[in-house]
Amino acid sequence: MPSSRVFAAAFGAEQPVAPNANEEGRALNRRVEMAPVPRAAPGARRE
């Protein structure tokens, strides 16, 4: 996949999936989520 279609952002502090009260919760919040960026329609302008 071309790098132009990959986006990464860190949300662990703002959007935890588990409480940070214990090591298990903190471990769950140390994560990477990836989602492909949709392809632009043919003829669409890229910014």
C-alpha positions in Angstrom: 0.0 0.0 0.0 1.4 3.4 -0.9 2.4 5.6 2.1 0.1 8.3 0.8 -2.8 6.1 1.7 -1.7 5.4 5.3 -2.5 7.8 8.2 -1.4 7.3 11.8 -2.5 9.2 15.0 -2.0 8.6 18.7 -5.2 8.6 20.8 -4.3 6.5 23.8 -4.4 9.4 26.3 -7.6 10.9 24.9 -9.4 7.7 23.8 -8.4 4.9 26.1 -9.9 1.5 25.6 -9.3 0.5 29.2 -8.8 2.3 32.5 -5.2 3.3 33.3 -5.6 2.3 36.9 -3.5 -0.9 36.5 -0.7 -2.3 34.3 -3.2 -4.4 32.3 -5.3 -1.4 31.4 -2.2 0.7 30.5 -0.9 -2.2 28.3 -4.2 -2.3 26.4 -4.0 1.5 25.8 -0.5 1.2 24.3 -1.8 0.3 20.8 -1.6 1.1 17.2 -4.7 1.3 15.1 -4.4 1.6 11.3 -7.0 2.4 8.7 -6.4 2.9 5.0 -7.2 6.4 3.6 -9.8 6.1 0.8 -8.5 6.6 -2.7 -9.4 9.9 -4.3 -11.9 9.8 -7.1 -10.4 10.1 -10.6 -9.8 13.8 -11.4 -10.2 14.9 -7.8 -7.9 17.5 -6.5 -5.4 16.4 -3.8 -4.5 18.9 -1.1 
